[in-house]
Amino acid sequence: MCPTDDFAENAYNPLNSTPGLEEFVEPFSLLEGFVHQRTVLLTTHRRNGDPVATPVNIAVEGDRAFIRTYDKSGKARRIRNNPIVQIAPSTFRGKRTGTPMRFKARLLDDDEAVLARSLINRKYRIL
């Protein structure tokens, strides 16, 4: 999957409504702390700006982190509408155990999804 083509014109895109927001997004080198992390708290935002925190499994390779969700899930819809997310180390039940960091998320196309699927399956043998 790819982000929507009208992303740049999306009125709910915080990068359009808040100039300079990109400088607050963490660099990808900070993903190193999540390599051995089993669960993170992913915070996405509804169209009205309300945050929605969800514990998810994460797999990291290089400068990219991957989570798995269904195409029609709330997380996927919220990421399509607003790609700025926060991730923080957490327990399996979603209790935050570390400092949240901001990143820009995107939905993957089919080729990239194969890599993500293999990384997640390798890290989480039983899912």
Secondary structure, 3 states (H helix, E strand, C coil): CCCCHHHHHCCCCHHHHCCCHHHHCCCHHHHHHHCCCCEEEEEEECCCCCEEEEEEECEEECCEEECCCCCCCHHHHHHHHCCEEEEEEECCCCCECCCCEEEECCCCCHHHHHHHHHHHHHHCCCC
